[in-house]
């Protein structure tokens, strides 16, 4: 069996797996997942978590991509 087929089967399995199995698999792979997905330091991750919480709690300003582009255009024009 090729790794491509294995990936496809795993994706299909995970899509329908119950929570207990997902938690178990995640726990088993957690260190590998974090290692692969994170190039940030622990300090940076803590900062981002705090900023995300402020965003979700409505305590910080948020802008759409279109709004950001418009702000940049206005700054360049002045």
N, C-alpha and C positions, 0 to 999 in steps of 0.2 A: 504494500500500500504506500502511495506517495504521501509526502507531507502536505501537498495541496488537498488531497482527498481527506486526510486526517483533519486539516483545518476546517474544511467544509462540514464534516461530520460533527466536529466540536461546536461549531457555530450553530448548527441545527439543533444539537442537543441542548446547548445553553439557552436557546431561545424559549424552550418549553420546560426547562428544569424547575423543580420547586425550590423555594427559598432556602431550605435546609441544604440542598446539594450545592446551590450557588455559594452560600456562606462557607461551606466546607472546602470547595475548590478554591475560592478566593483566599481563604486562610492558608491553604497549602501553597499557593503561588504568590502570596502578598509581597514577600521580600523581592522576588524577581520582578513583579509588576512595578513596584515603587522604584527599584533600581533602574529599570529600563525607561520609565516615564519621567523621571525627575533628574534634571541636571541642576536644579536649584539647591542652595544650601538650606539647612533647617531654618536658619534665621529668615531667609527669603520666603520660605513656605509659611512661616508664622505670620509674617507681614501680609502676604497675600490673603491668608485666611481671615485676618482682621479686616482688611479692606473689603473683601467679599461680603463679610457680615454687615459692615456699614452700608454697602450697596443694597443688600437684600432688606435691610431694616429701613431703607429710605433716608439714611443719614448722610449720603454723599450724592453729588451730582452725577448724572449719567447722560450720555449723548449717543445718538445714533451715528452710524458711519457718515451719513449724509450731513448731519449737523457738524461733525468734526471737519469734514472737507470744506464746508462753507466757512467755518471759523478760520481755517488756514487760508482760504482764498482772501478773506477780508483782511487778515493780518499782512498778507503779501501785498495787497493793494494799497495799504496805508504807509 
